[in-house]
Amino acid sequence: MRGGGRHAALLLLLTLLGAVCGVVPAAATPSTGQAALAGPRFVELTVGTVSPGVVTAATTALIVTGSLRNTGDRSVSDLEVRLQRAPAVTTAAGLTAALRAVPETFSATGPFHRVADRLEPGGSVDFALELPTTGGPGSSLALAGPGVYPVLVNVNGTPDFGNPARLDAAHLLLPVQGVPGSTPPSTTPPSSTPPSTTPPSTTPPSTPVAPPGVTLLWPLADTPRLLPVTPGSAPLLSDDDLATSLAEGGRLDGLLRAATTATSATADPTGQLGASLCLAVDPDLLATAEAMTTPGGYQVRTSTGTTAGTGTDAAARWLNRLRTAAADTCVTALPWARADLNASARAGLATQERLAVTGGAAQVARVTGADSLPTLTWPVDGVLTDTAAADLQAMGQTSVLLSAAAVSAAGGAQLDPTTRTARVPAGAGTLGAALLDPPTATALAATGSNPVTGGADTSTTDRASALQDALGALSWPSLVGLGGDGTAAGAPTSVVVAPPQLWTADATEATAVIGAVGGLLTAGLATARPLESLVAGTQTATTTAALAYPVGAAAAELAATTTDAVAGTAGAVADLAAATTTDVQAQVDPITLTDPLQLDLVRSLSRAPDAPPASGVADVLSNLKAQVQLQAPGGPYTLASETSPLLLVVRNGLPVTVDVRIAVTGPPGLTVTDTGVQQLPANSSRQLMLPTSVGRTGQFAVDVTLTTSGGQSLGPATRVLVLSTAYGTATAAVTGAAALLLLVLVGRRLWHRFRGQDDPADEGRQP
């Protein structure tokens, strides 16, 4: 008893010490796998590669490489790593959970692999784990058949002053299309054949399933970089990062190259992948790439001014490759610069909405030479407000791509998880909605150099694990009903695979994703469903759904301060457009001055965090309006009479005719008649005569303002000094009365002298 008491006391002491040190004894950690332990983090695990990313019947082993880094303040000894495999994911809810959390139970646990006897603070060590795909549950993954399996990479070790414990873990999804010795899974429609009793690892599932149709959206987009400039100036970009992205090895080069390579005749001989693929192109990316190829080059803003851009050749090559790809591939347009249509609708920015949607489709069609599905809209994040939907319907849009989380059934209930098309209300009518697969979209958003984890466990945010999750999520609809150690529930019959519109995946990640889709099609585990077919199906959808605007979507919407600034500047641009017409001599269309500014405002509505502000457009607009101005006389202007006109010289430096009004503010006694709207020819000076009535003499100041016909100021206000030498009405009356009195007095004196009489006015005067 006494020895047992000492043992219990020692165990309690070690446990308390472990708690103080921020670790838990290995015995206290369930083997079923919990999340990474709370408290200080001693070791950081990074998964480097997972090979193969998709297991097939030819795969005999899974190899995982990575590294461990000591991020704590003490040494760690006895570092070990192992792989654990959980049961296959069999429900849509289970797939979502598997993307966010460490699995709680395991069907197979591999042996620990010693990585380092001791790792000092700041040190790191690489590892490679290899585990057979089949065999016993203690020495292999023990895969039972096709499916998507959560896998845990588990790291154990002993920190100084602590106990053996799990120090970190990474969870990922492993899609399995087949295992060695198994028959390829059947994907034919169900038959009347009795279920087989053979173990699932060697036979197809007892109930064959029809493969889902797959539509793959492939976004090509970038952050808005074109800055507002005065028409005629060289294009100006905020930075030259796009030159790197478009060049060989860059992000956009990798995305386009992955798509064209995977759909080539060699890689895709049946054309199934090419039929399922649709390039979703940002019109602003095309506008920027074209601007980079402008003869004479483009400029890049720097901290000290501007410098010549370096991406002219890269942009030209990339555009040519895109045009070639578009000749054989579906193409659709994203909203221009990924503008926030919901915020625009809220602010009543109808012009910007139309430019972003219909103008964007026209831009993509013009540059690529391909039909861009002009009546289809894919809003940012796949969500729409009722107001935005009504605006889309009013401008002629018929279909939208929405997240399945952005719609609900009647009464706010959730839609059946297998629903992929629906009709949603939009103003006086409806829109056909194709629903994006939420788990796939969530997993793909977590890939790339700028992942969006959406609250997922941070241990899965390294790129290799994130990529594996994406491969698992997009494979799940095809594999969920094909066997494994569970049963299918709620598998969709159609899947829209949609990465985020601004996808930061590199060439390796992009190639893996498109390769996984191609592998499903080649294996007969999926069929191609072209986007055109999917969109057509939305027009005959029998499910009616309501729009649901998630709280998170409202929080991500552009702030009212941004849309208010755009609205104010947009009104000023529209006013200038209304005041300009084509000059018969210059033959310049006024829209070449104002439409670029409206597009610049669309860029200000982008959801990109560093979108150019509307103030840049306001500055360029001020420069344009400053070219229409009054030219003040060199000295005081003299009015010779009370009705002398006021002559002013107005200079129009714009290449279009401008309608102007002149407002004059002066002191009392000066009246200037409003001459109404005056037309100023392009690139010319004109003298305007303003009827004036003056009732005072002397020098005084007159303020003259030039405005558009709508009342917006043009150029700076001008102060003119006026010198009046004319007699006014009152002065003339007084002078006339005095003259008349003088005549009367002179006549009176002459009359008295003529009669020889003394003038009474002389009485009392000395001779």
C-alpha positions in Angstrom: 0.0 0.0 0.0 2.7 2.4 0.9 4.7 1.7 -2.3 1.4 2.0 -4.3 0.8 5.3 -2.6 4.2 6.6 -3.5 3.6 5.5 -7.1 0.3 7.2 -7.2 1.8 10.4 -5.8 4.6 10.3 -8.3 2.1 9.9 -11.2 0.1 12.8 -9.8 3.3 14.9 -9.6 4.2 14.1 -13.2 0.8 14.9 -14.4 0.8 18.2 -12.7 4.2 19.0 -14.0 3.1 18.1 -17.5 0.1 20.4 -17.1 2.4 23.2 -16.0 4.7 22.6 -18.9 1.7 22.7 -21.3 1.7 19.0 -22.3 -0.3 16.0 -21.4 1.1 12.5 -20.8 0.8 10.2 -23.8 -1.5 7.9 -21.8 -3.9 10.8 -21.3 -4.2 11.3 -25.1 -6.8 9.1 -26.6 -5.4 7.0 -29.4 -8.5 7.9 -31.5 -7.0 11.3 -32.1 -7.9 14.7 -30.8 -6.9 18.1 -32.0 -3.4 19.4 -31.4 -2.9 20.0 -27.7 -3.6 23.4 -26.2 -0.9 25.4 -24.5 2.6 26.1 -25.7 3.4 24.7 -29.0 6.8 23.0 -29.0 7.0 21.5 -32.5 5.4 22.7 -35.7 4.6 20.1 -38.3 4.6 21.0 -42.0 3.5 18.4 -44.6 5.6 18.7 -47.7 4.3 16.1 -50.2 1.6 13.4 -50.3 2.3 10.8 -52.9 0.2 9.7 -54.6 -2.5 12.4 -54.1 -5.1 9.9 -55.3 -4.8 6.2 -54.6 -5.6 3.8 -57.4 -5.5 0.0 -57.7 -1.8 0.4 -58.7 -0.8 2.1 -55.5 1.0 -0.1 -53.1 2.0 2.5 -50.5 1.4 6.0 -49.4 4.4 8.3 -48.9 4.2 11.4 -46.8 7.1 13.8 -46.4 7.4 16.8 -44.3 9.4 18.6 -41.6 9.3 19.3 -37.9 10.6 22.5 -36.4 11.1 23.2 -32.8 9.3 26.5 -32.1 9.4 26.3 -28.3 12.0 27.4 -25.8 13.2 24.0 -24.7 14.6 20.9 -26.4 12.4 18.1 -27.5 13.5 14.5 -27.5 12.3 11.2 -28.9 10.4 12.8 -31.8 8.3 10.2 -33.6 5.8 10.4 -36.5 3.1 8.0 -37.7 0.1 7.8 -40.0 -3.5 7.0 -38.9 -6.5 6.4 -41.0 -10.1 7.1 -40.1 -13.2 5.4 -41.7 -14.4 6.6 -45.1 -16.5 9.8 -45.2 -20.1 8.7 -46.0 -22.2 11.9 -45.6 -22.0 15.5 -46.8 -22.0 16.6 -43.2 -19.2 14.2 -42.5 -17.2 15.6 -45.4 -17.6 19.2 -44.0 -16.5 18.0 -40.6 -13.5 16.2 -42.0 -12.3 19.4 -43.7 -12.4 21.3 -40.4 -11.4 18.9 -37.6 -9.2 16.0 -36.6 -11.0 12.7 -36.9 -12.1 11.1 -33.6 -11.8 7.4 -34.4 -9.3 5.4 -36.5 -9.6 2.2 -38.3 -5.9 1.8 -38.9 -2.8 3.1 -37.1 0.7 2.7 -38.5 3.8 2.3 -36.4 5.8 5.3 -35.1 8.8 6.3 -37.1 11.7 7.8 -35.1 12.6 11.2 -36.6 15.1 12.7 -34.1 16.5 11.7 -30.8 16.7 15.4 -29.8 15.7 18.6 -31.5 17.0 21.9 -30.0 14.9 25.2 -30.1 14.9 26.7 -33.6 16.1 23.4 -35.1 14.3 21.5 -37.8 14.4 18.0 -39.2 12.8 16.4 -42.3 11.0 13.1 -42.4 9.5 10.6 -44.8 6.8 8.1 -43.9 5.8 5.2 -46.1 2.9 2.9 -45.2 1.4 0.1 -47.4 -2.2 0.7 -48.6 -3.4 -2.7 -47.7 -2.6 -5.1 -44.9 -3.2 -5.3 -41.2 -4.6 -2.2 -39.4 -1.5 -1.9 -37.3 1.0 -2.0 -40.1 -0.8 -0.4 -43.1 -3.6 1.9 -44.0 -5.8 -1.2 -44.3 -7.9 0.4 -47.1 -11.2 -1.4 -47.5 -12.1 0.0 -50.9 -12.9 3.2 -52.9 -13.8 6.2 -50.9 -12.4 9.4 -49.2 -10.5 8.7 -46.0 -9.4 11.2 -43.4 -5.7 10.6 -42.6 -3.8 12.0 -39.6 -0.1 12.7 -39.5 0.7 12.4 -35.8 3.8 13.8 -34.0 4.8 12.6 -30.6 7.8 13.7 -28.5 9.0 14.7 -25.0 9.8 18.3 -24.2 12.3 19.0 -21.5 10.6 19.1 -18.1 7.6 17.4 -19.6 6.1 14.0 -20.5 5.7 12.2 -23.8 2.8 13.8 -25.6 1.3 14.5 -29.0 3.0 17.8 -30.0 1.3 18.5 -33.3 -0.8 16.8 -36.0 -2.0 17.5 -39.5 -5.2 16.0 -40.9 -5.9 15.5 -44.6 -8.2 13.7 -47.0 -7.1 10.8 -49.1 -9.2 9.9 -52.1 -9.0 6.2 -53.0 -10.3 5.1 -56.4 -9.1 1.5 -55.9 -6.8 -0.7 -53.9 -4.4 -3.5 -55.1 -6.3 -6.7 -55.9 -9.7 -5.0 -56.2 -12.0 -4.9 -59.2 -12.5 -1.4 -60.7 -15.6 0.1 -59.2 -18.8 -0.2 -61.1 -20.4 3.1 -62.1 -23.3 1.7 -64.1 -26.9 2.3 -63.2 -28.4 -0.1 -60.6 -29.4 -3.5 -61.9 -31.4 -6.4 -60.5 -28.3 -8.4 -59.8 -28.4 -9.6 -56.1 -25.9 -7.9 -53.8 -22.5 -9.6 -53.6 -21.2 -11.0 -50.3 -17.6 -10.8 -51.3 -15.5 -8.4 -49.1 -15.6 -4.8 -50.4 -11.8 -4.7 -50.8 -12.0 -7.0 -53.8 -15.4 -6.3 -55.4 -17.4 -3.4 -56.5 -20.1 -2.1 -54.2 -23.3 -4.1 -53.8 -25.4 -1.3 -55.3 -23.7 0.3 -58.4 -24.2 4.0 -58.7 -24.4 6.3 -61.7 -21.3 8.6 -61.9 -22.0 12.2 -61.2 -21.8 14.9 -63.9 -18.8 17.2 -63.3 -18.5 20.9 -64.4 -15.1 22.4 -63.7 -14.8 26.2 -63.5 -11.2 27.4 -64.1 -10.9 31.1 -62.9 -8.3 33.4 -64.5 -8.4 36.6 -62.5 -6.1 39.1 -60.8 -6.2 42.1 -58.5 -7.1 45.4 -60.3 -3.9 47.1 -61.1 -4.8 49.7 -63.8 -4.9 53.2 -62.4 -6.9 56.1 -63.7 -5.0 58.4 -66.1 -5.8 61.3 -68.3 -6.8 60.1 -71.8 -3.9 60.0 -74.1 -1.4 59.1 -71.3 0.5 55.8 -71.2 -1.3 53.1 -69.2 -0.3 53.2 -65.5 -0.2 50.1 -63.2 0.0 50.2 -59.4 2.8 47.6 -59.6 4.5 45.2 -62.0 3.5 42.0 -60.3 1.4 41.0 -63.2 4.4 40.9 -65.4 5.8 38.1 -63.2 2.4 36.3 -62.9 2.0 36.2 -66.7 5.5 35.1 -67.5 6.6 31.5 -67.6 6.5 30.0 -64.1 4.1 32.7 -62.8 0.7 32.1 -61.2 -1.5 33.0 -64.2 0.9 31.3 -66.6 0.6 28.1 -64.4 -3.2 28.2 -64.3 -3.5 28.6 -68.0 -0.8 26.1 -68.8 -2.3 23.5 -66.5 -5.7 23.8 -68.3 -4.3 23.7 -71.8 -1.9 20.8 -71.0 -4.5 18.6 -69.3 -7.1 19.1 -72.1 -4.6 18.5 -75.0 -5.3 15.7 -77.4 -2.5 13.6 -75.8 -3.6 14.0 -72.2 -7.4 14.0 -72.9 -7.9 11.8 -76.0 -11.6 11.4 -75.3 -12.2 15.1 -74.8 -14.1 14.5 -71.6 -12.0 16.9 -69.4 -12.1 19.5 -72.1 -15.9 19.2 -72.3 -16.3 19.6 -68.5 -13.9 22.6 -68.3 -14.9 26.3 -68.6 -12.4 29.2 -68.3 -13.9 31.9 -66.1 -12.0 35.0 -67.1 -11.9 38.4 -65.4 -12.4 41.1 -68.0 -10.2 43.5 -66.1 -7.3 41.1 -66.3 -7.7 41.1 -70.1 -7.9 44.9 -70.2 -4.8 45.2 -68.1 -2.9 42.7 -70.2 -3.9 44.5 -73.3 -2.8 47.8 -71.8 0.6 46.2 -71.1 1.0 45.5 -74.8 0.3 49.1 -75.8 2.8 50.4 -78.4 5.2 52.6 -76.4 4.8 50.4 -73.3 3.2 51.1 -70.0 4.3 52.8 -66.8 4.4 51.4 -63.2 3.9 53.6 -60.2 6.7 53.7 -57.7 7.4 55.4 -54.4 9.3 58.2 -56.2 7.3 58.5 -59.4 6.9 56.1 -62.3 9.1 53.6 -64.2 8.7 51.6 -67.4 6.9 48.3 -67.1 8.6 45.0 -68.0 5.8 42.7 -68.9 4.9 43.7 -72.5 6.2 40.4 -74.1 4.8 38.2 -71.3 1.4 39.8 -71.6 1.3 39.4 -75.4 2.3 35.7 -75.2 -0.2 35.0 -72.5 -3.1 36.6 -74.4 -2.2 34.7 -77.5 -2.2 31.4 -75.6 -5.6 32.3 -74.0 -7.1 33.0 -77.5 -5.8 29.7 -78.7 -7.3 27.9 -75.7 -10.6 29.7 -76.0 -11.0 28.5 -79.6 -11.7 24.9 -78.3 -12.8 25.6 -74.7 -15.9 27.0 -73.0 -15.3 30.6 -71.8 -17.4 32.7 -69.4 -16.9 36.1 -67.9 -16.5 37.0 -64.3 -17.8 40.4 -63.2 -15.3 43.1 -64.2 -12.6 43.3 -61.6 -14.7 40.9 -59.4 -16.9 43.9 -58.5 -19.1 43.5 -55.5 -22.6 43.4 -57.2 -24.4 43.3 -53.9 -22.8 46.4 -52.6 -23.3 48.1 -56.0 -27.0 47.2 -55.9 -27.4 48.5 -52.4 -25.9 51.9 -53.4 -27.9 52.1 -56.6 -24.9 52.1 -58.9 -26.7 50.8 -61.9 -24.2 52.0 -64.4 -21.3 50.3 -62.7 -23.3 47.1 -62.3 -24.1 47.0 -66.0 -20.5 47.7 -66.9 -19.3 44.9 -64.6 -21.7 42.3 -66.0 -22.7 43.0 -69.6 -19.7 45.1 -70.3 -17.5 42.4 -68.8 -19.0 39.7 -71.0 -18.5 41.8 -74.1 -14.9 42.4 -73.2 -14.1 38.7 -72.8 -15.9 37.9 -76.0 -13.9 40.6 -77.9 -10.5 39.6 -76.6 -10.8 35.9 -76.7 -13.0 35.6 -79.8 -15.3 33.1 -77.9 -18.9 33.2 -76.9 -18.7 34.1 -73.2 -22.2 33.0 -72.1 -23.3 36.6 -71.8 -26.5 35.9 -69.8 -24.7 34.0 -67.0 -23.3 35.7 -63.9 -21.0 34.3 -61.3 -21.1 36.8 -58.4 -18.2 37.0 -56.0 -18.5 34.4 -53.2 -21.5 33.0 -55.1 -24.0 35.0 -53.0 -26.7 37.5 -54.1 -29.1 39.8 -52.3 -32.7 40.2 -53.6 -31.8 43.7 -54.9 -28.8 42.5 -56.8 -30.8 39.6 -58.3 -33.5 42.0 -59.4 -30.9 44.2 -61.1 -29.4 41.2 -62.9 -32.8 40.1 -64.2 -33.6 43.7 -65.3 -30.4 43.8 -67.4 -31.2 40.6 -69.2 -29.3 38.0 -67.2 -31.0 34.6 -67.1 -28.7 32.4 -65.0 -26.4 32.7 -62.0 -23.8 30.5 -60.3 -24.5 30.5 -56.6 -23.2 28.7 -53.6 -25.6 26.0 -52.3 -25.3 27.8 -49.0 -26.7 31.0 -50.5 -30.2 29.5 -51.2 -32.8 27.9 -49.0 -36.0 26.0 -49.6 -39.4 27.5 -48.8 -39.7 28.6 -45.2 -36.0 28.9 -44.8 -35.4 25.1 -44.7 -32.2 23.6 -46.2 -32.4 22.3 -49.7 -31.9 18.6 -50.4 -28.1 18.2 -50.6 -28.4 16.6 -54.0 -30.1 19.6 -55.5 -27.9 21.3 -58.1 -30.2 23.6 -60.1 -33.1 25.8 -58.9 -35.1 28.8 -59.8 -34.7 31.9 -57.5 -36.8 35.0 -57.3 -35.4 38.1 -59.1 -37.5 41.2 -59.2 -40.5 40.7 -61.4 -39.2 37.3 -62.6 -36.8 34.5 -61.7 -33.2 33.5 -62.4 -32.0 30.0 -63.0 -29.4 29.0 -60.4 -26.6 26.4 -60.8 -25.4 25.6 -57.3 -21.7 25.2 -56.5 -20.6 22.4 -54.3 -19.8 23.9 -50.9 -17.3 21.4 -49.5 -15.3 21.5 -52.7 -15.4 25.3 -52.8 -14.3 25.5 -49.2 -11.4 23.1 -49.7 -10.2 24.8 -52.9 -10.4 28.2 -51.2 -7.9 26.9 -48.6 -5.3 26.1 -51.3 -2.7 28.5 -52.8 -0.4 31.1 -51.5 -3.3 33.2 -50.0 -5.7 30.6 -48.6 -9.1 31.3 -47.1 -9.5 28.8 -44.3 -13.0 29.9 -43.2 -12.4 28.8 -39.7 -10.8 25.5 -40.5 -8.3 24.1 -38.1 -5.0 25.9 -38.5 -3.0 22.7 -38.5 -4.3 22.0 -42.0 -3.3 25.3 -43.5 0.0 24.1 -44.9 -0.3 23.9 -48.7 0.2 20.1 -49.1 -2.5 19.3 -46.6 -4.8 21.9 -48.1 -4.3 20.4 -51.6 -5.1 16.9 -50.3 -8.3 18.2 -48.7 -9.3 19.7 -52.1 -8.6 16.5 -53.9 -10.6 14.6 -51.4 -13.6 17.0 -51.5 -13.8 17.0 -55.3 -13.5 13.2 -55.4 -16.1 12.5 -52.7 -19.2 12.7 -54.9 -17.8 10.1 -57.3 -16.4 7.8 -54.6 -18.9 7.9 -51.7 -21.1 5.2 -53.0 -18.5 2.8 -54.3 -17.6 0.8 -51.2 -15.2 1.3 -48.4 -16.2 0.8 -44.8 -19.4 2.8 -44.8 -22.6 3.6 -46.8 -23.4 6.5 -49.0 -25.9 9.2 -48.0 -26.8 12.3 -49.9 -24.3 11.9 -52.8 -25.0 14.6 -55.4 -25.6 13.5 -59.0 -24.0 16.7 -60.4 -21.1 18.7 -59.1 -19.8 22.1 -60.0 -16.1 22.3 -59.0 -15.3 26.0 -58.4 -12.1 27.4 -57.0 -12.2 30.9 -55.6 -12.4 33.5 -58.4 -9.0 34.9 -57.3 -7.2 31.6 -57.0 -3.6 31.8 -55.9 -2.7 28.2 -56.6 0.6 27.6 -58.3 1.2 25.3 -61.3 1.8 22.2 -59.1 -1.5 22.7 -57.2 -3.5 23.6 -60.4 -2.1 20.5 -62.2 -3.0 18.3 -59.3 -6.6 19.6 -59.1 -7.3 19.4 -62.8 -5.5 16.0 -63.0 -7.8 14.7 -60.3 -10.9 15.7 -62.2 -9.4 14.2 -65.4 -8.6 11.0 -63.5 -12.3 10.6 -62.3 -13.5 11.1 -65.9 -11.0 8.6 -67.4 -11.8 6.0 -64.7 -15.5 6.4 -65.5 -16.2 7.7 -62.0 -17.6 10.9 -63.4 -19.0 12.2 -66.6 -18.5 15.6 -68.2 -21.3 18.0 -67.8 -20.5 21.2 -69.9 -21.3 24.5 -68.4 -23.6 25.3 -71.3 -25.6 22.2 -70.5 -25.7 23.0 -66.8 -26.9 26.5 -67.5 -29.6 25.3 -69.8 -30.8 22.9 -67.1 -31.3 25.9 -64.8 -34.0 27.2 -67.1 -36.1 24.1 -66.6 -35.3 23.4 -62.9 -38.3 22.3 -61.0 -37.0 23.3 -57.6 -37.9 26.8 -56.4 -35.6 28.3 -53.8 -35.2 31.5 -52.0 -32.0 33.6 -51.8 -30.3 33.3 -48.4 -27.7 36.0 -47.6 -25.3 34.7 -44.9 -24.2 36.9 -42.1 -20.6 36.4 -43.2 -21.4 37.6 -46.7 -22.9 40.8 -45.4 -19.8 41.4 -43.3 -17.6 40.9 -46.3 -19.6 43.4 -48.4 -17.9 46.7 -49.4 -18.4 49.4 -46.8 -20.9 52.2 -47.4 -18.0 54.8 -47.4 -16.6 53.1 -50.5 -19.8 52.9 -52.4 -20.7 56.5 -51.4 -17.4 57.7 -52.8 -18.0 55.8 -56.0 -21.5 57.2 -56.3 -20.4 60.8 -55.9 -17.7 60.5 -58.4 -19.9 58.5 -60.8 -22.4 61.4 -60.8 -19.7 63.9 -61.7 -18.4 61.7 -64.6 -22.0 61.3 -65.9 -22.5 65.0 -65.8 -19.4 65.6 -67.9 -20.5 63.0 -70.3 -23.9 64.7 -70.7 -22.1 68.0 -71.4 -19.9 66.7 -74.2 -20.6 65.9 -77.9 -18.5 64.9 -80.8 -16.8 67.8 -82.5 -17.2 67.9 -86.3 -13.6 68.7 -86.8 -11.9 66.5 -84.1 -14.3 63.5 -84.6 -13.5 62.1 -81.1 -16.3 60.2 -79.4 -16.9 61.6 -75.9 -17.2 58.1 -74.4 -13.4 57.7 -75.0 -13.0 60.3 -72.2 -15.7 59.2 -69.7 -16.1 55.4 -70.2 -12.6 54.6 -69.0 -13.4 56.6 -65.8 -16.6 54.6 -65.2 -14.6 51.4 -65.6 -12.0 52.8 -63.1 -14.9 53.2 -60.7 -15.9 49.6 -61.3 -12.4 48.7 -60.2 -13.0 50.7 -57.1 -15.9 48.3 -56.4 -13.6 45.3 -56.5 -13.5 43.0 -53.5 -9.8 43.0 -53.7 -8.3 44.4 -50.5 -6.0 46.8 -52.4 -8.5 48.0 -55.1 -7.8 51.5 -56.3 -10.0 54.1 -54.5 -12.5 56.4 -56.3 -10.3 59.4 -55.4 -8.0 58.5 -58.3 -10.9 58.9 -60.7 -11.9 62.2 -59.1 -8.4 63.5 -59.6 -8.4 62.6 -63.3 -11.8 64.1 -63.7 -10.6 67.4 -62.1 -7.8 67.4 -64.6 -10.2 67.0 -67.5 -12.5 69.7 -66.3 -9.6 72.0 -65.7 -8.9 72.0 -69.4 -12.1 74.0 -69.9 -11.4 77.4 -68.3 -11.8 81.1 -68.4 -8.8 83.2 -69.5 -8.8 86.3 -67.3 -7.8 89.6 -69.0 -4.3 91.0 -68.2 -5.7 94.1 -66.4 -8.9 95.8 -65.5 -11.7 95.4 -68.1 -13.3 98.8 -69.0 -17.0 99.2 -69.5 -17.5 102.3 -71.6 -21.2 102.6 -71.1 -23.9 101.4 -68.9 -24.9 98.7 -71.5 -21.4 97.7 -72.6 -21.1 93.9 -72.8 -18.7 92.0 -70.7 -16.3 90.1 -73.0 -14.7 86.9 -71.7 -12.4 84.4 -73.4 -13.0 80.7 -72.7 -10.5 78.0 -73.6 -11.6 74.4 -74.3 -8.6 72.1 -74.3 -10.6 68.9 -74.7 -11.0 67.1 -78.0 -14.8 67.2 -77.8 -17.4 70.0 -77.9 -18.4 71.1 -74.4 -21.7 72.7 -73.4 -21.0 75.3 -70.7 -22.8 78.0 -68.7 -21.3 81.2 -67.3 -22.3 82.5 -63.9 -21.2 86.1 -62.9 -21.3 87.4 -59.3 -20.7 91.1 -58.8 -21.5 94.1 -56.5 -24.8 95.9 -56.5 -25.3 98.1 -59.6 -24.0 95.4 -61.9 -26.4 93.0 -63.8 -25.2 90.4 -66.2 -27.8 88.6 -68.3 -27.6 84.7 -68.3 -26.9 83.7 -71.9 -27.8 80.0 -71.3 -25.8 77.1 -72.5 -22.9 77.9 -74.8 -21.1 75.4 -77.0 -17.3 75.5 -77.0 -15.7 73.7 -80.0 -12.9 71.2 -79.3 -9.3 72.5 -78.8 -10.2 76.1 -79.3 -10.7 79.5 -77.6 -13.9 81.4 -77.9 -14.9 84.9 -77.0 -18.2 85.1 -75.2 -20.2 88.3 -75.0 -22.3 88.7 -71.9 -25.0 91.5 -71.9 -24.3 93.7 -69.0 -26.0 96.6 -67.3 -24.0 98.8 -65.0 -25.2 101.6 -62.7 -22.1 102.7 -61.0 -18.6 104.0 -61.8 -15.2 103.1 -60.6 -13.3 99.8 -60.3 -14.8 96.7 -58.7 -14.3 92.9 -58.7 -16.5 90.4 -60.6 -16.3 86.6 -59.9 -16.9 84.4 -63.0 -17.6 80.7 -62.8 -17.7 78.2 -65.7 -20.0 75.1 -65.2 -21.4 72.3 -67.2 -25.0 72.4 -68.3 -25.7 70.2 -65.2 -24.0 72.7 -62.8 -20.6 71.0 -62.2 -17.7 73.4 -62.1 -15.3 73.5 -65.0 -11.8 74.9 -64.3 -11.1 77.3 -61.5 -13.3 80.3 -60.8 -11.9 83.6 -62.1 -11.9 87.1 -60.6 -12.1 90.0 -63.1 -11.4 93.6 -62.3 -14.0 95.9 -64.0 -13.5 99.6 -64.5 -16.7 101.6 -65.3 -16.6 105.1 -66.7 -20.3 105.2 -67.7 -22.9 107.3 -65.9 -25.7 105.5 -64.4 -29.4 106.5 -64.5 -29.3 108.3 -61.1 -26.1 110.2 -62.0 -27.6 111.3 -65.3 -30.8 112.5 -63.6 -29.0 114.6 -61.0 -26.7 116.1 -63.7 -29.7 116.9 -65.9 -31.6 118.5 -63.0 -28.5 120.7 -62.2 -28.1 121.7 -65.8 -31.8 122.6 -66.0 -31.5 124.7 -62.8 -28.5 126.5 -64.2 -30.3 127.4 -67.4 -33.2 128.7 -65.4 -31.0 130.9 -63.3 -29.0 132.3 -66.3 -32.2 133.0 -68.1 -33.7 134.8 -65.1 -30.6 137.1 -64.9 -30.6 137.9 -68.6 -34.3 138.7 -68.4 -33.9 141.2 -65.7 -30.9 142.8 -67.4 -32.8 143.1 -70.7 -35.5 145.1 -68.9 -33.0 147.3 -67.0 -34.0 145.9 -63.7 -31.9 144.8 -60.8 -31.8 141.1 -60.2 -33.3 140.5 -56.8 -30.5 138.1 -56.2 -28.1 141.0 -56.3 -29.9 143.0 -53.5 -27.7 143.8 -50.6 -24.4 143.3 -52.6 -22.0 146.2 -52.6 -21.3 147.8 -56.0 
